[in-house]
Amino acid sequence: MTELTKILLDETEMPTQWYNIVADLPEPPPPPLHPGTHEPATGADFSAIFPEALIAQEMSQERYIDIPGEVLDVYRLWRPSPLFRAHRLEKLLDTPAKIYYKYEGVSPAGSHKPNTAVPQVWYNAQEGITKLTTETGAGQWGSSLAFACAQFGLESEIWQVAASYRAKPHRRTMMEIWGGKVHPSPSEVTEFGRSLLAQDPDHPGSLGIAISEAVSEAIEDPKTRYALGSVLNHVLLHQTIIGEEALLQLAKVGDVPDVLVGCTGGGSNFGGLAFPFLREKLKGNMNPVIRCVEPTACPTLTKGQYRYDFGDTAGLTPLMKMHTLGASFIPEPIHAGGLRYHGMAPLVSHVYNLGLVEAIAIPQTECFAGALQFARSEGIVPAPEPTHAIAAAIREALLCKETGEEKTILTALCGHGHLDLASYDKYMSGEMVDLDLSDDVIAAAMKGVPVIG
Ligand SMILES: *Cc1c(COP(=O)(O)O)cnc(C)c1O
C-alpha cells in the first residue's frame, strides 16, 4: 500500500457527473410547502426566484446529473482538489489512526462554495438572466458568487450581514474585485431593511434577514434571480463532486473510511463529501460512521426540532422540513460565521432523522485548539468553520490512541482561514469564550415556527 501524502487526480480523471442521493434513499424526503396554502410547492412557486434548470434539479429523482462542459472548464481552474493524508498531525497526536482531509481551500474564493456558485451562474446565464442577488454572512458565499458571475459576465448584488460587513472589510473588497455590488444588511435598499433600520440604526443583521432582502430584490426584476449558497438540494448536489473525487483518491491508496466527519452550517460541504460515501454504505460496499459536527452556539441538529420552517426571517421562502432553531433565531456572534444558520439542509435533516448519520456539537475553544495543532503540523490555517471538523477528527484519533484501533478517518477541510485571522487572535490572546445557549432562547425562537397540518 502506498504511503502518499498528497493524493492527486489529474484533470482527465475529474468526475463529470454530480450524484443525487434522493435516488437511493429508503424514504423520499418530505416536499417543500407553499408558504400560504401549506400544499406541496410546485416548480412555479420557485420560478420568480430560481431558473427552471435549477428548479428541475431541486426536484430531481435522477441518480446522476451531467456537469455541463463550460462548468467543468471553470472547475479545472482548481479541481480536482487534493486529498491529503495528515501524517504530521497523526504523529503529533501519537495515534494509530489514519487521518485524511479533502482540501477545498484551493479554489479562487478559498472554500468549497464556488463548486455550486459556478453551475448556478451558468444555468441562470443559459436562461437569459443578467443579474443575481444573494446574502452572505462572513463573505465566503458572496465572494464565491461574485467570482462565478465574473466568469460568465453577470452582475452580482450582495447583502452582507451588517456585523460582518463592519468586521470583515476584506471579504467585501474581494466581492468588489470580482465586480460585486455589496450592501450591509439590513439596508436602505429594501422595504424590510428600512423597517428594521427604523427600529435600530445599528442593527447587526442576520442571515435570515439578508436572505429576505436579496429575495425581495430578485422578485421585482424579471432578468434577476436569487442564488443560495447552501441548504437546498441542488446546492448539495453540486457539492458532491467533493465526495466523488475523494472516493477515487482513496481508491488510489486502497483505503476506505471507518469514520467520516464534516462541519455543518447549512449542510452543503458535509453533504458534498458524505453523500457519495453514504451511497456506497447503502450499497454495502463500506460501512463508515458518518457524523455531522456543529457549534454548541448554533446546535441545529442536536437541539433543534425537525419541523417545517421558513428559510428566511420575513417568511418569503417555501416552508422546508428541516432541523431548525426557529427562523427568528439569531445566534451569538461566534467566529465560525458560516455555521450560524437557524436551519439545516432538508436532505441532511432527513438522513439524520432516518438514523443514517450522527451529529455532535463542539464548543469553539476546543475547535481553535485543534486548529492550532493542525496548522502547526499540516501547515494549512483552517477557516473557523472546518475547525469543528478538525476537532472532531482529533477526538476520534485520540480515542483510537486509547483503544489502539487503526481507524481511517476522513474529513473535509472546506476552506482556509487567511481572511479570518482576527478569530485566531481572539483565541490566542485568551479572549475567546464558549457561549452556552440556553433552552429558553431556543424555545422563544421556536414559538414563531408555523404549525403545520
Ligand atoms: C459557508 C461555509 C461553511 C458552512 O456552509 P455548509 O453549507 O454547511 O458547508 C463551512 N465552511 C466554510 C469554509 C464556508 O465558507
The ligand as a Tripos MOL2 file, in Angstrom:
@<TRIPOS>MOLECULE
LIG
   15    15     1     0     0
SMALL
NO_CHARGES

@<TRIPOS>ATOM
      1 C1        -20.1640   28.6270    4.1630 C.3       1 LIG1
      2 C2        -19.1500   27.7860    4.7610 C.ar      1 LIG1
      3 C3        -19.4930   26.7230    5.6000 C.ar      1 LIG1
      4 C4        -20.9050   26.4000    6.0020 C.3       1 LIG1
      5 O1        -21.7420   26.0020    4.9680 O.3       1 LIG1
      6 P1        -22.1260   24.5000    4.6540 P.3       1 LIG1
      7 O2        -23.2320   24.6220    3.6860 O.co2     1 LIG1
      8 O3        -22.5480   23.8450    5.9290 O.co2     1 LIG1
      9 O4        -20.9180   23.8670    4.0850 O.co2     1 LIG1
     10 C5        -18.4900   25.9490    6.1100 C.ar      1 LIG1
     11 N1        -17.2080   26.1910    5.8090 N.ar      1 LIG1
     12 C6        -16.8260   27.1980    5.0100 C.ar      1 LIG1
     13 C7        -15.3750   27.3990    4.7320 C.3       1 LIG1
     14 C8        -17.7870   28.0220    4.4570 C.ar      1 LIG1
     15 O5        -17.4170   29.0170    3.6410 O.3       1 LIG1
@<TRIPOS>BOND
     1     1     2 1
     2     2     3 ar
     3     2    14 ar
     4     3     4 1
     5     3    10 ar
     6     4     5 1
     7     5     6 1
     8     6     7 2
     9     6     8 1
    10     6     9 1
    11    10    11 ar
    12    11    12 ar
    13    12    13 1
    14    12    14 ar
    15    14    15 1
@<TRIPOS>SUBSTRUCTURE
     1 LIG1         1 GROUP 0 **** ****
